[in-house]
Amino acid sequence: MAARVKRMMLIAGLTTALGIGAVFVAIGYKLFRGDGTAAADATLLLPKGARIVATAPLGDRIAVTLDVGGTTEIRTYDAKTFKMLGRARFATEP
């Protein structure tokens, strides 16, 4: 009976050690993997007199809300290349 309990404790201990090791491997992989992307520096040009109201991350995109002469405009950019993907303008009806 004692040998059986020892064997079960050994199996439980090895399983726990294997699980903890897997967690450390996953953390190390996330920390040290190189995904091949480098930080990009970019200067984005805005219309004259435009004012940035808000910015928001959208997964792999960045949304920038602008106030351009009293009208609201939302521009979306690719987060890696900073190329403009789209623009939406909002204005009030006269």
Legacy VTK file of the C-alpha trace (Angstrom):
# vtk DataFile Version 3.0
C-alpha trace
ASCII
DATASET POLYDATA
POINTS 94 float
0.000 0.000 0.000
2.817 2.443 0.865
4.576 1.688 -2.428
1.381 2.451 -4.323
0.977 5.824 -2.546
4.635 6.680 -3.259
4.178 5.860 -6.933
1.019 8.015 -7.145
2.793 10.907 -5.404
5.705 10.575 -7.828
3.336 10.708 -10.805
1.517 13.732 -9.360
4.807 15.519 -8.667
6.150 14.867 -12.166
2.899 16.031 -13.745
2.994 19.248 -11.716
6.648 19.861 -12.629
5.843 19.250 -16.301
2.959 21.759 -16.161
5.066 24.442 -14.461
7.831 23.852 -17.002
5.355 24.278 -19.866
4.200 27.610 -18.416
7.793 28.862 -18.182
8.498 27.756 -21.746
5.391 29.608 -22.991
6.382 32.784 -21.123
9.947 32.584 -22.460
8.670 32.068 -25.978
6.429 35.138 -25.773
9.231 37.279 -24.323
12.104 36.287 -26.577
10.574 35.471 -29.949
11.415 37.885 -32.718
8.490 38.537 -35.027
10.620 40.454 -37.529
8.988 43.819 -37.054
10.898 46.894 -36.054
9.556 50.045 -34.518
8.723 52.563 -37.200
9.192 56.306 -36.994
6.855 58.339 -39.149
5.708 61.910 -39.542
2.087 62.075 -40.561
0.977 65.270 -42.241
-2.309 66.848 -41.209
-4.277 69.571 -42.994
-3.371 73.116 -42.022
-5.237 74.181 -38.889
-6.230 70.619 -37.983
-6.301 69.593 -34.348
-6.073 66.033 -33.017
-9.080 65.350 -30.810
-8.514 61.656 -29.989
-6.566 58.560 -30.951
-7.513 54.904 -30.493
-5.821 51.579 -31.246
-7.933 49.214 -33.355
-5.962 45.980 -33.375
-3.548 46.396 -36.280
-4.845 49.891 -37.051
-4.778 53.310 -35.411
-7.743 55.701 -35.562
-7.087 59.446 -35.300
-9.993 61.838 -34.797
-9.324 65.343 -36.132
-11.079 68.680 -35.923
-10.507 70.359 -39.289
-12.043 73.817 -39.421
-15.135 72.849 -37.460
-15.720 69.489 -39.137
-14.834 66.168 -37.579
-12.714 63.713 -39.529
-11.577 60.207 -38.618
-8.486 58.794 -40.320
-7.325 55.212 -39.930
-3.708 54.161 -40.366
-1.950 50.811 -40.496
-0.133 50.428 -37.168
3.003 48.903 -38.722
3.539 51.026 -41.818
1.552 54.172 -40.884
-0.059 54.244 -44.324
-3.487 55.850 -44.380
-6.182 53.226 -44.909
-9.279 55.386 -44.894
-10.883 58.703 -44.045
-14.399 59.582 -42.894
-15.620 63.183 -42.710
-18.552 64.309 -40.606
-20.314 67.624 -41.079
-23.629 69.062 -39.945
-26.329 69.715 -42.469
-26.952 73.389 -43.297
LINES 1 95
94 0 1 2 3 4 5 6 7 8 9 10 11 12 13 14 15 16 17 18 19 20 21 22 23 24 25 26 27 28 29 30 31 32 33 34 35 36 37 38 39 40 41 42 43 44 45 46 47 48 49 50 51 52 53 54 55 56 57 58 59 60 61 62 63 64 65 66 67 68 69 70 71 72 73 74 75 76 77 78 79 80 81 82 83 84 85 86 87 88 89 90 91 92 93
